[in-house]
């Protein structure tokens, strides 16, 4: 029976989670066309610096970047047990005039390492753009609800009030920090360049008759031709694997922020205050028909934990690289680097979808405030009673008694909080019901939350969204 996508393992990132754009960046076509672009850049640089390479050879290489004959390459790799040499021969088969000079003076890592950095730079840029889109959608939510009081929680216990918009700004600040880390990581990336088998450029020194200036120029010229500003100043056969650690640490930071955000949404969904999108025909549970499980947020948390676990991998890999290089990094990096990028891409697709359709249930939020605010407002009530001539210590005792009684009613009897009525009916407290109600206005208890939210957005979020406005407006459709 002919193989199909259903007869062998298929990564969930391809089948269910990741976007077409990110999958394309880690596709065989992208990888091997980038190898060929690097071989072209090397040939052009070597020609410019005086080696006997013809324009016809370079033009034939340029004319055959794609397609790649994967059947031919597979046969060559089976024969040579070497992926780079298999693709040298595959490229040479379609560009025969160039075959004698493809990969001239280079080692395998010239194409594999440099290509990895080029692809990671594109992937980081895509991640950056998607974070911007999540921030743009959260911005709208934060401003819309910046004045709406909501019960704050510490230790997941009722605490002072905040606002819905202020809570959104906390999620935004985490992602803004990730933007800074991603930008720093992009700007810090360096190519391997053309360094040779142990990083000494000995093969290139031979080709250029020990001309140090030409060999130094070759390193930078290759990078320039491939559109990259920097190369590592010293290397072994590979670029320092600490660079992988830095990249995956930045990705793990995004996963960390996304997990916190999605976890908060799951808690709020349980409180029935906030919900992620839930479609009209969506099923929350195969058994419990009423369920509205926050599956998107749960998926974010699930994938985030996977990415965070992957971030440890490069630390181990770099720590055991022997001397100028050892090949036990290869199989490992083929898996953990693409999977980390595909994981973060999947998470951001989910967050774009979630933030595009989040629902805020204002009446549930108001009810929960009303259940708790009479307890929180006791200090203000004491102070207002004292202003009207009451004894502070007596007011403290009267309100303590009423709070105990109201708390018992709520916790033991399951009834509404009647503390306001108890205080209004107490002749020893010189405040009537209207005065107490005035003191129980939730907006009096949110501090500077609305102003903090507006200031944060105008000072930190708006400038960066304006700078990158051309990448905004992305939508995301969840596959399953």
Secondary structure, DSSP 8 states (H G I E B T S, - for coil): ----TTSS---HIIIIIS-HHHHHHTSHHHHHHHHHHHHHHHHHHHHHTT----HHHHHHHHTTSS---HHHHHHHHHHHS-HHHHHHHHHHHHSTTTGGGTTTT--HHHHHHHHHHHHHHHHHHHHHHHHHHHHHHHHHHHHHTTT-EEEEEETTEEEEEEEHHHHHHHHHHHHHHHHHHHHHHHHH--B--S--SSSS-HHHHHHTTT-HHHHHHHHHHHHHHTT-S-B-SS-SSS--THHHHHHHHHHHHHHHHHHHHHHHHHHHHHTTSEE----TT--S-SS-TT----HHHHHHHHHHHHHHHHTTHHHHHHHT--TT--GGGHHHHHHHHHHHHHHHHHHHHHHHHHHHS-EE-HHHHHHHHHHHHHHHTHHHHHHHHHHTT--HHHHHHHHHHHHHHHHHHHHHH-----HHHHHHT-TTS---HHHHHHHT-GGGGSTTHHHHHHHHIIIIIHHHHHHTGGG---------
